[in-house]
């Protein structure tokens, strides 16, 4: 099988080979190329030591990103390419990264330390695909399977448990039985992983096309990072997740709605997982309003717009699958109908001109006028609004 590689990757491989060292594209870029997906990144592995690679590419922009682990980043044509020396990992005392690494000359040894078979393939334009562990077969079969002993792989790096679910969700794959069992047996090791890394993987996993299946099959593993799930006995099987756009905030909202997690509890969970403030507020608010009815009346829709704004209201419509209301919303926006104080034809300055100077009184009048406009009791016209104010003051 031939893989089309970028000219920069070919240049890196050719340069290393011309200096007496083999080189291969490796990992996710090979996986994606075989499956017909354009790779986002291209990584290269070689037995050349970092200092040798730096020498071979003198004159290029070189970033010593992970020198202690044998990795440098080459900047060519404004693109970044990681070049890593074949290595064998030492002891993992923190269940995340090896305490030290050793460099080797053997490609198979290097590939054997990687997480999953579909990520443990290499490619060279002359030698083709190097697949020692059945990655092509598993890729074609839709299987996520650890390289070697899955217990060892997860004990080395517990984040791989999340990555297994993420890849299975994104690629639409199943997790191989022994790998799945090892995830269950080692799930407690996720406690050693930082919340930021957990949430980063959760974001990718939850926006995958196979998320409902993955969550249903591995709910006890998910409960390790969201223990509140364990207390839920009447969740509805994640039926809403796959039917909404693959946006993190929307999918998180449906996850919590499907398992009957309330707004305040969801807020605590997301804060614990170190989500940013906007995501926390968006999800908690959407959960709060998810059970509300939205009537197909313009004035009702405008009240929602006034309450939560256009962006949040559109998100609410997405999770509620309220397509007919989207049509009315679009009309309101296109016609620039008034639903907020900034759209009101009369403002605070106009009231001051009418000799109303108390700020509290100004606010009360403007809000009363806005409600009248939203309820279609009066047009959003400056003259008519001024006349209404005069009547209020009599």
Buried (B, 14 or more C-beta within 10 A) or exposed (E): EEBEBBEBBEBBBEBBBEBEBBBBBBBBBBBBBBEEEEBEEBBBBBBBBBEBBBEBBEEEEBEEEBEEBBBBBBBBEEEBBBBBBBBBBEEBEEBBBBEEBEBBEEBEBBBBBBBBBBBBBBBBBEEEBBBBBBBBEBBEEEBBBBBBEBBBBBBBBBBBBBBBBBBBBBBBBBBBEEBBEBBEEBBEBBEEBEBEBBBBBBBBBBBBEBBBBBBBBBBEBBBBBBEBBEEBEEBEEBEBBBEBEBBBBBBBBBBBBBBBBEBEBBBEBBEBBBBEEEBBBBBBBBBBBBEEEBEEEBBBBBBBBBEBEBEBBBBBBBBBEBEEBBEBBEEBEEEEBBBBBEBBBBBBEBBEEBEBEEEEEBEEBBEEBBBBBBEEEBEBEEEBBBEBBEEEEE
